[in-house]
Amino acid sequence: MPELLDILDVEGAIVTADAMSCQKKIVEKIIEKQADYVIGLKGNQGDLRDDVEFYFTERANIPKTVTSNKGHGRIEQREYFLETEIDWMWQKPDWAGLSGIGMVKSTVEKKGKVYEESRYFITSLTDINEFARAVREHWSIENQLHWCLDVVFREDDARARKDNSPLNLNVLRKNALTTLSSVDFGRIGYRKKMFKAALNTKILEAFLFH
């Protein structure tokens, strides 16, 4: 990711990423590029994640905003919390631009059952509405990409499990998806595009060389 940030113009943007990118060098690079960030927290930053979770568990009256969605047989409510008074965090000086910690609590009701999940974040943002919008848009991109990979390439049914094969195949599928998106044959789906390319080398060349 640092190498990618070197070639991208992200000035004034909000960079969102999952916990894999929760690294001090990446955060420092984002701030150097004059951008903001919202990055997920998981086990790879154990102490930091634990402290943030404990804070949100123990404290009340933290500023929040709420969104609700209903559709496809489910009702989902998301509560977005953002705390910007974080001088108590001993880790704060180690993370460039760190201005707040966030939590998103999702409550989903489906088929009479209720599921709850909480996710935690570090961010350079101080506006709760900006934080909530950034998280929503990140999840939207993630969900759309996962849906395409599963529907087009049946990724969830893939049997590859050993060593680096799952990651390698995931990269190949994403590259293939980008290639399929690059050529416009009208209102036809990705699978029909692949079928056309399998039948006609001229169409295959159009995909490969655009």
N, C-alpha and C positions, 0 to 999 in steps of 0.2 A: 504493500500500500504506500509506503513512503516514496518509492520510485514512481508510482502512478501519480501521486500528488505533485511530483516534480514537473510533470508534463501537462497537468491540467490547470486551467485558470478557475480557481474556486473562490476568488476574492469576493467577499460579501455573501457567500452562500452558507448554507448549513449542511455540514457533512454528517451523515448518519451511518452507523455501522453496528454490526453485532459484536458480541463479546470477544470474538477472535481478534478484533482490531483494538481492543482495550489495552493499549501499550503506551508507555510514556513517550517514546520516540514518535509515534504516529500522532499523538495529541500535540506534541511540540511542533511537528511539521504543519499541521492544520492551522495552528495559531500563527506560525511564520508566514503562511500564505494568506493571512488576514481573513480567515473564515471562522465560523463557529462550528461546534460539534455537539452531537448527542450520541453517546456510545453506550451500548449495553454492558451490564456487569454480570459476570457469572463466576464460576469457580477458579478461572485462571488468575483472578485477582482476589484471592481468598479473604485476606484481612479487610481490604477495602469493601468488598461486597458484604461481608458479615457486619461491618460497622454501619453501613448504609441501611441494611435490612433491620438491624437492631434499633436504629434511630427512628425509622418509620413505624416500627412495631410499638415503641414506647411513647412516642410523642403524639399529641392530639392537636387539633386546630392548625394543621398545616394547610396552606393555600392549595385549593384544588379546583378543577373544572371537570364537568361530567358530560359524556356523550352517550346516546342510546341508539341502537339499531335493531330493526325487526325485519326478518325475512328468512325464507328457506326453512321455515319451521323452528326458528330459534330467535330468542331475544337476548341481545348482548348489551351490557352496560359497561362503560369504561370510565374509571375515575383516574384523573391525572393529577399527581401531587408534585409540587416543586418547592424545595427548600433552598433559599439562597443565603441564609445565615449559617455559614459553615466554617467559621473561624476555629471551631472546636476540633476540626479534623486535622490530626497530625500529618495526614498524607497530602494535604492541600498544596504545600509548596512544591511537591514532586510532580504535580500535574499542571502543565502550562495552561493558563486561562481558565482553570476550574472555578466556576462561579456558582454552581448549584448541583444538587443531587435530586434525582427524580424517581418516582415510583408510579407504575401504571397497574391498577387493579382491575382485572377483567372478571365479570360475572356473567356467565352464559346459562340460560335456561333452555333446555332442549328435551323434548319428549318427557316432560315432567321431572327431569333431573336438573340439578343446579351444579355448575362447575365454577370454581374460582381459581385464579392464577394471578400472582404478583410478579412484576418484572422491575428491575432496578437499573438506573442509568447515572452516568456522570455527564455534565454538560457545561458549556461556557455561556449558555443562555440564562437570562434572568426574568424573562417574560413567560408566564405559564402558558399563554395561548400559543406562542411560538413553539414552546416545547411540545405541547400536545399535538400541534399540526405536524411537526417534524416526525414524531413517533408514528402518527397515523399514516403519513405518506410512506415512511420506510416499510411499515407492515404491508401496505397496499402493494408496493413493488415486490416485496418478498412473496406475498401470496399469489400474485399474478404470475410471477416467474415459476413458482413451484407448480401451479396449476398447469401451465404450459408444458413443463418438463414431464409431468405425470401423464397428461392426456396425450401428448404427441409422442413421447418416447417411452411411456410406461415405466418411468423411473422408480416408482414405489414398488414395482414388481421385480426389479432387477435383482439378480442372484449374486452379483459380484460383492464379495465381502472381504477378501484377503488382501493384506498389505495396502498398497496405494491404488489398487484397481478401482474402488468406489470413487475416489477423488479424480482419478484420471478420466474415467468415463463421464463424470459430472462436468468436467471442463470441456470434453468433446461434445457433449449434448448442448451445452450453452453456446459453444461456437457454431454448432449446426443450427441452433435456433436463430442466432444472429444472421447466419447465411440465408435461412429461409425467409427472414423478415426483410432482407435487402432487395428482393425482387418482387415486383407487383404484377400478378397475373389476374387481377380483378378480385372479385369477392369469393375466393376459395380458401379453404382452411390449409393449415400446415401439412396435414397428412395427405391431402390431395396434391399439394405441391410436390411432396416427396414421391408420390406415385407417378406424377407426370415426369419427374426427373429420372425415375427408374426406367421409363418406357422410351424416352427420347434424349439422346446425347446432346442435342442442341439446347434443350431446356436445362440439362445438367450443367452445360458450359455457362449458360446464363447465370446460374446460381454461383458457380465457382469463380467466375471472372467478372460478374456483374456487368 
